[in-house]
Every structure is written in structure tokens, then in C-alpha cells.
Amino acid sequence: TYQGQVEFIGVSMAPRDNVNLVKGFVNSAEHFYTWRFVQDDSYEVAQRYQVQAVPSSYFIGADGIIRAVHIGAMNGAQIEAYLQQIK
């Protein structure tokens, strides 16, 4: 639906998250994700975005401004509602 309009990036926080375990999870047939994942070894991203809990989702507009933050798991309808906010 949003191909070419939205970019999803997953961030794993190390050393808490083992790099090989994360890669295995992301690439497994059960949890196959098509978006990019990066490893935040130094917690720099977590600190910059003031991550308070995992999972946390940040919806950022094309202007670079954070439009919404969701802490916890989400379903498709919730993701859709947030994406509508950043159009």
C-alpha cells in the first residue's frame, strides 16, 4: 500500500540483543521482514530517541519531525492510523 512512500527501519539494541539471533529472527520464514534492520551497538539511537520501552515505534514525517510514538506491540489498524497522521 505504501511502497515508495514510507520507509520502515527496525533497530535492535545491542549488546542486549545478540546480532546473530536478531538476524536469524528477522530472516526466519515465520518472521520474514522485508524492511531494513540496523544494530544500535552503542545505544546511540536509543538515547537520541529517548527509548523508554521495547518495542517502541516512531512515526517520522518527511520533514524529519516525529509525529507520533507508540510504545508496545501494534496491529495493522493501529499502524495504518499512525501512517495517516504522517501523510
All heavy atoms as an XYZ file, in Angstrom:
693
protein
N       0.814     -1.201      0.000
C       0.000      0.000      0.000
C       0.855      1.261      0.000
O       0.533      2.216     -0.686
C      -0.927      0.016      1.226
O      -1.737     -1.165      1.186
C      -1.816      1.236      1.238
N       1.934      1.271      0.766
C       2.741      2.481      0.916
C       4.100      2.390      0.241
O       4.981      3.189      0.518
C       2.926      2.800      2.398
C       1.656      3.248      3.070
C       0.849      2.350      3.743
C       1.255      4.573      3.011
C      -0.330      2.756      4.353
C       0.087      4.994      3.615
C      -0.699      4.073      4.283
O      -1.862      4.490      4.884
N       4.271      1.413     -0.661
C       5.564      1.230     -1.309
C       5.998      2.513     -2.002
O       5.228      3.141     -2.727
C       5.492      0.090     -2.313
C       6.839     -0.299     -2.843
C       6.783     -1.560     -3.672
O       5.715     -2.105     -3.942
N       7.920     -2.046     -4.066
N       7.224      2.922     -1.732
C       7.759      4.148     -2.300
C       7.365      5.404     -1.550
O       7.838      6.485     -1.864
N       6.494      5.287     -0.547
C       6.029      6.445      0.214
C       6.522      6.430      1.651
O       6.631      7.474      2.287
C       4.507      6.481      0.237
C       3.862      6.545     -1.120
C       2.356      6.412     -0.999
O       1.722      7.102     -0.208
N       1.782      5.500     -1.762
N       6.760      5.226      2.185
C       7.118      5.056      3.587
C       8.309      4.118      3.668
O       8.407      3.158      2.907
C       5.940      4.445      4.381
C       6.335      4.127      5.803
C       4.744      5.380      4.359
N       9.211      4.406      4.578
C      10.337      3.507      4.819
C      10.256      2.999      6.257
O      10.089      3.782      7.188
C      11.664      4.232      4.612
C      12.843      3.314      4.768
C      14.157      3.968      4.401
O      14.162      5.149      3.993
O      15.184      3.296      4.537
N      10.340      1.694      6.411
C      10.351      1.065      7.727
C      11.778      0.655      8.044
O      12.447      0.059      7.202
C       9.456     -0.182      7.748
C       7.999      0.125      7.589
C       7.406      0.141      6.335
C       7.222      0.400      8.701
C       6.060      0.419      6.182
C       5.868      0.686      8.560
C       5.292      0.696      7.301
N      12.222      0.959      9.257
C      13.556      0.570      9.706
C      13.417     -0.019     11.103
O      12.874      0.617     11.998
C      14.524      1.769      9.749
C      14.636      2.412      8.367
C      15.893      1.330     10.265
C      15.409      3.711      8.357
N      13.904     -1.216     11.277
C      13.930     -1.852     12.593
C      15.272     -1.604     13.241
O      16.309     -1.675     12.579
N      15.265     -1.291     14.520
C      16.506     -1.048     15.247
C      16.588     -2.022     16.406
O      15.706     -2.060     17.258
C      16.587      0.402     15.780
C      17.888      0.626     16.538
C      16.432      1.404     14.645
N      17.660     -2.792     16.424
C      17.905     -3.729     17.512
C      18.969     -3.135     18.412
O      19.953     -2.577     17.933
C      18.383     -5.067     16.936
O      18.662     -5.953     17.965
N      18.757     -3.227     19.712
C      19.701     -2.611     20.648
C      20.655     -3.645     21.222
O      20.240     -4.559     21.919
C      18.950     -1.900     21.759
C      18.166     -0.716     21.249
S      17.297      0.178     22.530
C      16.122     -1.028     23.071
N      21.904     -3.502     20.887
C      22.948     -4.384     21.411
C      23.699     -3.602     22.469
O      23.682     -2.392     22.462
C      23.877     -4.813     20.281
N      24.374     -4.220     23.389
C      24.670     -5.652     23.446
C      23.515     -6.497     23.984
O      23.620     -7.711     24.055
C      25.867     -5.741     24.375
C      25.727     -4.567     25.274
C      25.054     -3.489     24.444
N      22.405     -5.885     24.341
C      21.282     -6.653     24.852
C      20.803     -7.689     23.845
O      20.446     -8.798     24.196
C      20.133     -5.710     25.210
C      19.014     -6.382     25.972
C      17.810     -5.516     26.016
N      17.073     -5.834     24.790
C      15.935     -5.296     24.451
N      15.405     -4.384     25.190
N      15.324     -5.640     23.349
N      20.775     -7.311     22.573
C      20.327     -8.214     21.517
C      21.538     -8.812     20.810
O      22.372     -8.086     20.274
C      19.474     -7.466     20.493
C      18.113     -7.070     21.043
O      17.685     -7.655     22.052
O      17.494     -6.172     20.457
N      21.631    -10.115     20.777
C      22.700    -10.809     20.083
C      22.486    -10.651     18.576
O      21.410    -10.966     18.059
C      22.690    -12.288     20.482
C      23.721    -13.088     19.743
O      23.553    -13.375     18.562
N      24.774    -13.446     20.445
N      23.511    -10.160     17.876
C      23.408     -9.858     16.453
C      22.950    -11.076     15.649
O      22.058    -10.976     14.814
C      24.759     -9.346     15.905
C      24.699     -9.128     14.403
C      25.160     -8.066     16.602
N      23.535    -12.231     15.889
C      23.184    -13.421     15.118
C      21.768    -13.890     15.409
O      21.063    -14.345     14.504
C      24.191    -14.542     15.376
C      25.542    -14.202     14.779
O      25.626    -13.566     13.730
N      26.600    -14.590     15.452
N      21.328    -13.777     16.665
C      19.957    -14.158     16.991
C      18.952    -13.230     16.314
O      17.922    -13.663     15.817
C      19.744    -14.169     18.501
C      20.459    -15.268     19.275
C      20.239    -15.091     20.777
C      19.997    -16.638     18.822
N      19.262    -11.935     16.288
C      18.375    -10.968     15.635
C      18.298    -11.275     14.143
O      17.210    -11.311     13.564
C      18.844     -9.519     15.883
C      18.062     -8.532     15.016
C      18.709     -9.161     17.349
N      19.446    -11.516     13.494
C      19.454    -11.833     12.065
C      18.632    -13.084     11.788
O      17.861    -13.142     10.827
C      20.884    -12.027     11.570
C      21.632    -10.753     11.372
C      23.035    -11.026     10.845
C      23.828     -9.758     10.727
N      25.202    -10.010     10.277
N      18.789    -14.100     12.627
C      18.020    -15.324     12.457
C      16.530    -15.083     12.590
O      15.731    -15.619     11.824
N      16.140    -14.259     13.561
C      14.723    -13.933     13.774
C      14.158    -13.182     12.577
O      13.101    -13.512     12.052
C      14.567    -13.102     15.047
C      13.151    -12.676     15.324
C      12.260    -13.535     15.943
C      12.711    -11.419     14.956
C      10.946    -13.148     16.199
C      11.406    -11.018     15.197
C      10.521    -11.899     15.819
N      14.879    -12.159     12.127
C      14.420    -11.311     11.029
C      14.282    -12.115      9.738
O      13.343    -11.916      8.973
C      15.385    -10.116     10.829
C      15.115     -9.382      9.531
C      15.287     -9.162     12.004
N      15.196    -13.040      9.502
C      15.217    -13.784      8.244
C      14.488    -15.117      8.299
O      14.421    -15.814      7.290
C      16.659    -14.007      7.797
C      17.334    -12.695      7.450
O      16.733    -11.803      6.891
N      18.595    -12.576      7.813
N      13.920    -15.484      9.432
C      13.229    -16.764      9.527
C      11.948    -16.738      8.699
O      11.344    -15.686      8.480
C      12.897    -17.097     10.985
O      11.847    -16.278     11.458
N      11.539    -17.894      8.223
C      10.326    -17.993      7.406
C       9.096    -17.526      8.186
O       8.169    -16.951      7.628
C      10.143    -19.429      6.925
N       9.108    -17.765      9.488
C       7.966    -17.392     10.333
C       7.860    -15.885     10.525
O       6.775    -15.334     10.640
C       8.099    -18.079     11.693
C       6.947    -17.806     12.627
C       7.136    -18.482     13.975
O       8.011    -19.348     14.111
O       6.396    -18.120     14.900
N       9.010    -15.197     10.589
C       9.022    -13.756     10.872
C       9.713    -12.973      9.767
O      10.363    -11.982     10.039
C       9.776    -13.474     12.181
C       9.198    -14.136     13.362
N       9.750    -15.247     13.926
C       8.093    -13.866     14.092
C       9.027    -15.628     14.959
N       8.010    -14.811     15.077
N       9.596    -13.383      8.526
C      10.352    -12.739      7.455
C       9.915    -11.292      7.271
O       8.762    -11.004      6.992
C      10.201    -13.504      6.141
C      11.063    -12.939      5.052
C      12.427    -13.133      5.072
C      10.507    -12.189      4.041
C      13.230    -12.600      4.085
C      11.305    -11.644      3.045
C      12.668    -11.858      3.073
N      10.863    -10.392      7.446
C      10.614     -8.957      7.284
C      11.305     -8.481      6.015
O      12.407     -8.917      5.706
C      11.157     -8.170      8.483
C      10.448     -8.511      9.768
C      10.990     -9.432     10.663
C       9.241     -7.916     10.091
C      10.333     -9.741     11.847
C       8.586     -8.224     11.267
C       9.144     -9.136     12.140
O       8.491     -9.432     13.305
N      10.685     -7.564      5.323
C      11.267     -7.066      4.084
C      11.933     -5.704      4.251
O      12.486     -5.165      3.305
C      10.182     -6.962      2.995
O       9.136     -6.107      3.463
C       9.614     -8.325      2.656
N      11.869     -5.136      5.427
C      12.492     -3.829      5.610
C      13.866     -3.982      6.249
O      14.264     -5.034      6.702
C      11.610     -2.866      6.392
C      11.174     -3.327      7.754
C      11.882     -3.216      8.915
C       9.935     -3.950      8.100
N      11.150     -3.724      9.950
C       9.957     -4.184      9.478
C       8.805     -4.326      7.370
C       8.890     -4.783     10.155
C       7.761     -4.918      8.041
C       7.812     -5.138      9.407
N      14.575     -2.867      6.298
C      15.953     -2.832      6.782
C      15.979     -2.873      8.310
O      15.167     -2.238      8.982
C      16.608     -1.546      6.286
C      18.038     -1.386      6.708
C      18.719     -0.223      6.048
N      17.824      0.886      5.767
C      18.220      2.133      5.664
N      19.480      2.445      5.813
N      17.368      3.093      5.409
N      16.940     -3.614      8.829
C      17.198     -3.648     10.271
C      18.626     -3.192     10.522
O      19.529     -3.546      9.767
C      17.023     -5.066     10.838
C      15.597     -5.413     11.160
C      14.727     -5.797     10.160
C      15.126     -5.340     12.463
C      13.409     -6.111     10.440
C      13.807     -5.646     12.755
C      12.954     -6.032     11.738
N      18.815     -2.405     11.563
C      20.153     -1.963     11.948
C      20.395     -2.316     13.418
O      19.450     -2.468     14.194
C      20.347     -0.443     11.730
C      20.262     -0.101     10.262
C      19.351      0.368     12.527
N      21.647     -2.433     13.773
C      22.043     -2.787     15.130
C      22.569     -1.529     15.825
O      23.484     -0.887     15.331
C      23.138     -3.868     15.072
C      23.456     -4.505     16.378
C      22.434     -5.569     16.755
O      21.622     -5.992     15.970
N      22.489     -5.997     17.985
N      22.002     -1.175     16.944
C      22.410      0.003     17.729
C      23.329     -0.467     18.850
O      22.940     -0.519     20.012
C      21.167      0.710     18.279
C      21.491      1.989     19.029
O      22.605      2.528     18.874
O      20.621      2.453     19.780
N      24.565     -0.825     18.488
C      25.515     -1.387     19.447
C      25.826     -0.459     20.619
O      26.068     -0.904     21.732
C      26.834     -1.747     18.748
C      26.681     -2.920     17.811
O      25.851     -3.807     18.094
O      27.384     -2.944     16.791
N      25.833      0.825     20.370
C      26.245      1.790     21.396
C      25.060      2.442     22.114
O      25.272      3.314     22.954
C      27.093      2.884     20.743
O      26.311      3.612     19.814
N      23.842      2.047     21.769
C      22.621      2.667     22.303
C      22.472      4.132     21.907
O      21.689      4.865     22.500
C      22.530      2.543     23.834
C      22.237      1.150     24.315
C      23.229      0.385     24.920
C      20.979      0.587     24.182
C      22.968     -0.897     25.370
C      20.714     -0.695     24.624
C      21.708     -1.428     25.214
O      21.446     -2.687     25.652
N      23.228      4.568     20.903
C      23.153      5.958     20.468
C      21.764      6.318     19.951
O      21.208      7.357     20.275
C      24.196      6.224     19.376
C      24.209      7.662     18.902
C      25.257      7.891     17.833
O      26.223      7.125     17.732
O      25.080      8.871     17.090
N      21.188      5.427     19.143
C      19.844      5.675     18.606
C      18.829      5.676     19.744
O      17.970      6.549     19.826
C      19.470      4.633     17.534
C      18.030      4.822     17.068
C      20.431      4.705     16.360
N      18.945      4.698     20.636
C      18.018      4.606     21.777
C      18.082      5.862     22.641
O      17.051      6.374     23.081
C      18.339      3.373     22.615
N      19.270      6.372     22.855
C      19.412      7.584     23.663
C      18.888      8.805     22.915
O      18.184      9.636     23.481
C      20.874      7.785     24.054
C      21.341      6.772     25.057
C      22.836      6.849     25.325
O      23.577      7.508     24.602
N      23.289      6.156     26.366
N      19.209      8.889     21.636
C      18.783     10.048     20.843
C      17.261     10.140     20.774
O      16.686     11.230     20.852
C      19.359      9.962     19.432
C      18.957     11.146     18.573
C      19.673     11.155     17.256
N      21.062     11.511     17.513
C      22.044     11.317     16.654
N      21.810     10.771     15.499
N      23.278     11.672     16.952
N      16.591      8.984     20.672
C      15.132      8.971     20.586
C      14.465      8.739     21.936
O      13.249      8.615     22.013
C      14.671      7.916     19.563
C      14.909      8.376     18.140
C      16.138      8.180     17.530
C      13.915      9.035     17.441
C      16.367      8.626     16.235
C      14.130      9.478     16.146
C      15.368      9.268     15.555
O      15.595      9.710     14.282
N      15.243      8.703     22.985
C      14.744      8.550     24.355
C      13.811      7.347     24.485
O      12.699      7.452     25.009
C      14.063      9.829     24.818
C      14.994     11.012     24.814
C      14.324     12.317     25.186
O      13.140     12.383     25.489
N      15.101     13.383     25.192
N      14.289      6.204     23.995
C      13.501      4.970     24.049
C      13.303      4.588     25.508
O      14.258      4.464     26.267
C      14.198      3.826     23.279
C      13.448      2.518     23.468
C      14.303      4.185     21.801
N      12.063      4.410     25.906
C      11.727      4.083     27.288
C      11.380      2.617     27.461
O      11.479      2.077     28.547
C      10.541      4.937     27.734
C      10.718      6.397     27.465
C      10.960      7.195     28.705
O      10.540      6.821     29.770
N      11.637      8.310     28.561
N      10.899      1.985     26.369
C      10.492      0.587     26.429
C      10.634     -0.026     25.034
O      10.679      0.683     24.032
C       9.048      0.472     26.905
N      10.677     -1.344     25.014
C      10.794     -2.080     23.761
C       9.613     -3.025     23.657
O       9.328     -3.729     24.634
C      12.126     -2.858     23.713
C      12.223     -3.713     22.470
C      13.307     -1.893     23.824
N       8.902     -3.040     22.545
C       9.140     -2.256     21.333
C       8.563     -0.843     21.438
O       7.601     -0.604     22.154
C       8.403     -3.050     20.256
C       7.263     -3.691     20.984
C       7.793     -3.997     22.364
N       9.192      0.053     20.720
C       8.693      1.419     20.554
C       8.732      1.734     19.072
O       9.688      1.370     18.385
C       9.573      2.427     21.310
O       9.428      2.285     22.690
N       7.712      2.409     18.586
C       7.643      2.768     17.167
C       7.547      4.272     17.049
O       6.769      4.919     17.751
C       6.421      2.119     16.512
O       6.518      0.716     16.593
N       8.354      4.818     16.151
C       8.398      6.257     15.919
C       7.928      6.521     14.491
O       8.444      5.936     13.550
C       9.818      6.795     16.115
C      10.260      6.711     17.550
C      10.633      5.510     18.125
C      10.275      7.847     18.353
C      11.012      5.419     19.454
C      10.652      7.774     19.687
C      11.023      6.560     20.228
O      11.382      6.485     21.539
N       6.976      7.397     14.354
C       6.440      7.757     13.052
C       6.939      9.157     12.739
O       6.575     10.121     13.415
C       4.911      7.681     13.066
C       4.423      6.269     13.263
C       4.306      5.744     14.544
C       4.131      5.474     12.177
C       3.881      4.429     14.735
C       3.712      4.161     12.354
C       3.589      3.643     13.640
N       7.792      9.236     11.740
C       8.512     10.463     11.435
C       8.087     10.960     10.066
O       8.103     10.218      9.086
C      10.035     10.209     11.474
C      10.423      9.656     12.859
C      10.810     11.476     11.137
C      11.833      9.119     12.946
N       7.720     12.222      9.994
C       7.294     12.817      8.727
C       8.464     13.033      7.788
O       9.633     12.949      8.184
N       8.165     13.338      6.534
C       9.205     13.591      5.534
C      10.091     14.765      5.935
O      11.236     14.865      5.499
C       8.569     13.848      4.174
N       9.585     15.627      6.799
C      10.344     16.776      7.276
C      11.290     16.416      8.424
O      11.996     17.267      8.946
C       9.405     17.894      7.717
C       8.395     17.440      8.776
O       8.463     16.288      9.245
O       7.508     18.253      9.102
N      11.283     15.133      8.846
C      12.178     14.690      9.916
C      11.615     14.887     11.312
O      12.281     14.569     12.295
N      10.414     15.382     11.436
C       9.802     15.630     12.738
C       9.023     14.392     13.186
O       8.251     13.822     12.400
C       8.874     16.855     12.688
C       9.715     18.113     12.404
C       8.083     17.019     13.992
C       8.908     19.361     12.185
N       9.231     13.994     14.433
C       8.498     12.865     14.999
C       7.047     13.283     15.160
O       6.739     14.232     15.871
C       9.096     12.421     16.347
C      10.524     11.933     16.155
C       8.225     11.323     16.990
C      11.287     11.671     17.450
N       6.147     12.573     14.490
C       4.725     12.897     14.531
C       3.965     12.085     15.567
O       2.938     12.519     16.066
C       4.095     12.667     13.163
C       4.701     13.491     12.065
C       4.428     14.949     12.302
N       5.037     15.741     11.231
C       5.152     17.035     11.266
N       4.700     17.705     12.295
N       5.728     17.672     10.289
N       4.478     10.880     15.885
C       3.807     10.031     16.873
C       4.793      8.989     17.378
O       5.735      8.627     16.687
C       2.594      9.342     16.259
N       4.551      8.549     18.607
C       5.342      7.479     19.224
C       4.346      6.483     19.812
O       3.387      6.874     20.473
C       6.262      8.008     20.341
C       7.025      6.874     21.003
C       7.224      9.058     19.797
N       4.587      5.214     19.544
C       3.745      4.160     20.111
C       4.641      3.193     20.867
O       5.609      2.682     20.319
C       2.989      3.414     19.006
C       2.088      2.363     19.537
N       0.763      2.594     19.821
C       2.316      1.075     19.884
C       0.217      1.485     20.288
N       1.147      0.546     20.339
N       4.333      2.956     22.119
C       5.086      2.007     22.935
C       4.264      0.727     23.046
O       3.095      0.770     23.409
C       5.402      2.593     24.317
C       6.292      3.830     24.154
C       6.086      1.543     25.204
C       6.555      4.602     25.418
N       4.892     -0.384     22.698
C       4.223     -1.672     22.750
C       3.930     -2.211     21.362
O       4.210     -1.576     20.353
N       3.359     -3.401     21.333
C       3.019     -4.042     20.059
C       1.866     -3.300     19.392
O       1.114     -2.581     20.049
C       2.648     -5.497     20.306
N       1.757     -3.468     18.066
C       0.675     -2.845     17.308
C       0.070     -3.850     16.343
O       0.739     -4.774     15.906
C       1.210     -1.667     16.490
C       1.525     -0.450     17.287
S       1.946      0.945     16.198
C       3.526      0.422     15.576
N      -1.179     -3.598     15.984
C      -1.809     -4.385     14.925
C      -1.853     -3.522     13.663
O      -1.485     -2.346     13.675
C      -3.195     -4.883     15.353
C      -4.152     -3.745     15.649
O      -4.118     -2.689     15.021
N      -5.020     -3.945     16.629
N      -2.326     -4.104     12.580
C      -2.367     -3.407     11.303
C      -3.183     -2.127     11.328
O      -2.801     -1.126     10.740
N      -4.313     -2.160     12.001
C      -5.178     -0.975     12.066
C      -4.477      0.178     12.796
O      -4.609      1.339     12.392
C      -6.494     -1.316     12.759
N      -3.745     -0.140     13.843
C      -3.026      0.902     14.573
C      -1.919      1.504     13.708
O      -1.749      2.729     13.673
C      -2.430      0.336     15.859
C      -3.465     -0.007     16.908
C      -2.857     -0.765     18.067
O      -2.212     -1.797     17.881
N      -3.068     -0.250     19.268
N      -1.187      0.644     13.014
C      -0.135      1.145     12.134
C      -0.732      2.041     11.056
O      -0.223      3.131     10.785
C       0.651     -0.029     11.502
C       1.412     -0.800     12.587
C       1.604      0.474     10.419
C       2.013     -2.103     12.120
N      -1.822      1.619     10.463
C      -2.499      2.408      9.431
C      -2.910      3.786      9.961
O      -2.732      4.805      9.287
C      -3.721      1.657      8.907
C      -4.508      2.402      7.866
C      -3.760      2.574      6.558
O      -2.953      1.689      6.200
O      -3.978      3.608      5.902
N      -3.448      3.825     11.170
C      -3.867      5.101     11.764
C      -2.677      6.038     11.950
O      -2.774      7.239     11.666
C      -4.572      4.853     13.101
N      -1.561      5.510     12.403
C      -0.368      6.348     12.562
C       0.152      6.819     11.217
O       0.561      7.980     11.065
C       0.735      5.595     13.314
C       0.519      5.522     14.800
C       0.361      4.291     15.433
C       0.501      6.659     15.594
C       0.175      4.210     16.808
C       0.326      6.591     16.976
C       0.162      5.357     17.569
O      -0.011      5.285     18.934
N       0.156      5.954     10.216
C       0.627      6.342      8.889
C      -0.232      7.446      8.306
O       0.281      8.335      7.598
C       0.663      5.127      7.961
C       1.733      4.089      8.289
C       1.589      2.875      7.388
C       3.136      4.677      8.198
N      -1.511      7.453      8.595
C      -2.390      8.519      8.129
C      -1.991      9.865      8.736
O      -2.173     10.905      8.108
C      -3.857      8.196      8.451
C      -4.414      7.041      7.653
C      -4.389      7.289      6.160
O      -4.753      8.368      5.694
N      -3.935      6.299      5.411
N      -1.436      9.846      9.941
C      -1.024     11.077     10.610
C       0.188     11.721      9.958
O       0.402     12.919     10.091
C      -0.689     10.804     12.084
C      -1.865     10.469     12.945
C      -1.459     10.242     14.385
O      -0.526     10.860     14.885
N      -2.151      9.355     15.056
N       1.014     10.924      9.280
C       2.242     11.484      8.712
C       2.149     11.724      7.214
O       3.117     12.113      6.592
C       3.476     10.603      9.035
C       3.356      9.216      8.431
C       3.720     10.539     10.518
C       4.624      8.396      8.500
N       0.990     11.498      6.625
C       0.830     11.739      5.180
C       1.043     13.191      4.839
O       0.706     14.070      5.537
C      -0.558     11.306      4.735
C      -0.602      9.856      4.383
C      -1.951      9.552      3.773
C      -1.805      8.437      2.779
N      -3.046      8.152      2.109
